[in-house]
Amino acid sequence: MRYTYEDLLNDPSLYARIRNDARRERAEAIDRLIVQPIRNFFASHAARPHLARQG
């Protein structure tokens, strides 16, 4: 949805809502693109402790 400057003037809480939505979307993207692959990597290696002892 496209907002105009007039929309923001008429509803000041709209800016806070847009900012919070953007913050949540960034956090979800960081989790999906960075955190989950790292978590999956360590989870897959923790499931095979015999490989960790070969050091």
mmCIF file of the C-alpha atoms, coordinates in Angstrom:
data_MODEL
# 
_entry.id   MODEL 
# 
loop_
_atom_site.group_PDB 
_atom_site.id 
_atom_site.type_symbol 
_atom_site.label_atom_id 
_atom_site.label_alt_id 
_atom_site.label_comp_id 
_atom_site.label_asym_id 
_atom_site.label_entity_id 
_atom_site.label_seq_id 
_atom_site.pdbx_PDB_ins_code 
_atom_site.Cartn_x 
_atom_site.Cartn_y 
_atom_site.Cartn_z 
_atom_site.occupancy 
_atom_site.B_iso_or_equiv 
_atom_site.pdbx_formal_charge 
_atom_site.auth_seq_id 
_atom_site.auth_comp_id 
_atom_site.auth_asym_id 
_atom_site.auth_atom_id 
_atom_site.pdbx_PDB_model_num 
ATOM 1  C CA . MET A 1 1  ? 0.000  0.000   0.000  1.00 0.00 ? 1  MET A CA 1 
ATOM 2  C CA . ARG A 1 2  ? 1.261  3.459   -0.841 1.00 0.00 ? 2  ARG A CA 1 
ATOM 3  C CA . TYR A 1 3  ? 1.019  6.151   1.780  1.00 0.00 ? 3  TYR A CA 1 
ATOM 4  C CA . THR A 1 4  ? 1.082  9.861   1.195  1.00 0.00 ? 4  THR A CA 1 
ATOM 5  C CA . TYR A 1 5  ? 2.365  12.637  3.391  1.00 0.00 ? 5  TYR A CA 1 
ATOM 6  C CA . GLU A 1 6  ? -1.247 13.565  4.039  1.00 0.00 ? 6  GLU A CA 1 
ATOM 7  C CA . ASP A 1 7  ? -1.913 10.038  5.355  1.00 0.00 ? 7  ASP A CA 1 
ATOM 8  C CA . LEU A 1 8  ? 0.897  10.479  7.865  1.00 0.00 ? 8  LEU A CA 1 
ATOM 9  C CA . LEU A 1 9  ? -0.391 13.892  8.910  1.00 0.00 ? 9  LEU A CA 1 
ATOM 10 C CA . ASN A 1 10 ? -3.914 12.576  9.442  1.00 0.00 ? 10 ASN A CA 1 
ATOM 11 C CA . ASP A 1 11 ? -2.804 9.488   11.400 1.00 0.00 ? 11 ASP A CA 1 
ATOM 12 C CA . PRO A 1 12 ? 0.425  10.007  13.403 1.00 0.00 ? 12 PRO A CA 1 
ATOM 13 C CA . SER A 1 13 ? 0.381  6.424   14.669 1.00 0.00 ? 13 SER A CA 1 
ATOM 14 C CA . LEU A 1 14 ? 0.721  5.243   11.069 1.00 0.00 ? 14 LEU A CA 1 
ATOM 15 C CA . TYR A 1 15 ? 4.414  6.223   11.009 1.00 0.00 ? 15 TYR A CA 1 
ATOM 16 C CA . ALA A 1 16 ? 5.117  4.184   14.142 1.00 0.00 ? 16 ALA A CA 1 
ATOM 17 C CA . ARG A 1 17 ? 3.249  1.220   12.675 1.00 0.00 ? 17 ARG A CA 1 
ATOM 18 C CA . ILE A 1 18 ? 5.201  1.406   9.396  1.00 0.00 ? 18 ILE A CA 1 
ATOM 19 C CA . ARG A 1 19 ? 8.500  1.697   11.292 1.00 0.00 ? 19 ARG A CA 1 
ATOM 20 C CA . ASN A 1 20 ? 7.654  -1.286  13.505 1.00 0.00 ? 20 ASN A CA 1 
ATOM 21 C CA . ASP A 1 21 ? 6.627  -3.383  10.500 1.00 0.00 ? 21 ASP A CA 1 
ATOM 22 C CA . ALA A 1 22 ? 9.912  -2.565  8.764  1.00 0.00 ? 22 ALA A CA 1 
ATOM 23 C CA . ARG A 1 23 ? 11.894 -3.427  11.889 1.00 0.00 ? 23 ARG A CA 1 
ATOM 24 C CA . ARG A 1 24 ? 10.100 -6.773  12.216 1.00 0.00 ? 24 ARG A CA 1 
ATOM 25 C CA . GLU A 1 25 ? 10.647 -7.606  8.535  1.00 0.00 ? 25 GLU A CA 1 
ATOM 26 C CA . ARG A 1 26 ? 14.388 -6.826  8.848  1.00 0.00 ? 26 ARG A CA 1 
ATOM 27 C CA . ALA A 1 27 ? 14.667 -9.001  11.938 1.00 0.00 ? 27 ALA A CA 1 
ATOM 28 C CA . GLU A 1 28 ? 12.894 -11.877 10.182 1.00 0.00 ? 28 GLU A CA 1 
ATOM 29 C CA . ALA A 1 29 ? 15.161 -11.539 7.140  1.00 0.00 ? 29 ALA A CA 1 
ATOM 30 C CA . ILE A 1 30 ? 18.322 -11.524 9.265  1.00 0.00 ? 30 ILE A CA 1 
ATOM 31 C CA . ASP A 1 31 ? 17.095 -14.584 11.126 1.00 0.00 ? 31 ASP A CA 1 
ATOM 32 C CA . ARG A 1 32 ? 16.236 -16.420 7.904  1.00 0.00 ? 32 ARG A CA 1 
ATOM 33 C CA . LEU A 1 33 ? 19.400 -15.465 5.989  1.00 0.00 ? 33 LEU A CA 1 
ATOM 34 C CA . ILE A 1 34 ? 22.065 -15.480 8.719  1.00 0.00 ? 34 ILE A CA 1 
ATOM 35 C CA . VAL A 1 35 ? 20.978 -16.991 12.025 1.00 0.00 ? 35 VAL A CA 1 
ATOM 36 C CA . GLN A 1 36 ? 19.118 -20.090 10.850 1.00 0.00 ? 36 GLN A CA 1 
ATOM 37 C CA . PRO A 1 37 ? 21.914 -21.356 8.560  1.00 0.00 ? 37 PRO A CA 1 
ATOM 38 C CA . ILE A 1 38 ? 24.447 -20.968 11.379 1.00 0.00 ? 38 ILE A CA 1 
ATOM 39 C CA . ARG A 1 39 ? 22.105 -22.686 13.833 1.00 0.00 ? 39 ARG A CA 1 
ATOM 40 C CA . ASN A 1 40 ? 21.499 -25.512 11.349 1.00 0.00 ? 40 ASN A CA 1 
ATOM 41 C CA . PHE A 1 41 ? 25.228 -25.897 10.739 1.00 0.00 ? 41 PHE A CA 1 
ATOM 42 C CA . PHE A 1 42 ? 26.014 -26.333 14.418 1.00 0.00 ? 42 PHE A CA 1 
ATOM 43 C CA . ALA A 1 43 ? 22.980 -28.550 14.987 1.00 0.00 ? 43 ALA A CA 1 
ATOM 44 C CA . SER A 1 44 ? 24.044 -30.895 12.192 1.00 0.00 ? 44 SER A CA 1 
ATOM 45 C CA . HIS A 1 45 ? 27.581 -31.147 13.612 1.00 0.00 ? 45 HIS A CA 1 
ATOM 46 C CA . ALA A 1 46 ? 26.383 -31.632 17.187 1.00 0.00 ? 46 ALA A CA 1 
ATOM 47 C CA . ALA A 1 47 ? 24.370 -34.622 16.016 1.00 0.00 ? 47 ALA A CA 1 
ATOM 48 C CA . ARG A 1 48 ? 27.640 -36.368 15.014 1.00 0.00 ? 48 ARG A CA 1 
ATOM 49 C CA . PRO A 1 49 ? 29.943 -36.198 18.042 1.00 0.00 ? 49 PRO A CA 1 
ATOM 50 C CA . HIS A 1 50 ? 32.238 -38.885 16.660 1.00 0.00 ? 50 HIS A CA 1 
ATOM 51 C CA . LEU A 1 51 ? 33.385 -36.414 13.981 1.00 0.00 ? 51 LEU A CA 1 
ATOM 52 C CA . ALA A 1 52 ? 34.281 -33.779 16.577 1.00 0.00 ? 52 ALA A CA 1 
ATOM 53 C CA . ARG A 1 53 ? 36.712 -36.155 18.356 1.00 0.00 ? 53 ARG A CA 1 
ATOM 54 C CA . GLN A 1 54 ? 38.826 -36.740 15.236 1.00 0.00 ? 54 GLN A CA 1 
ATOM 55 C CA . GLY A 1 55 ? 40.557 -33.470 15.728 1.00 0.00 ? 55 GLY A CA 1 
# 
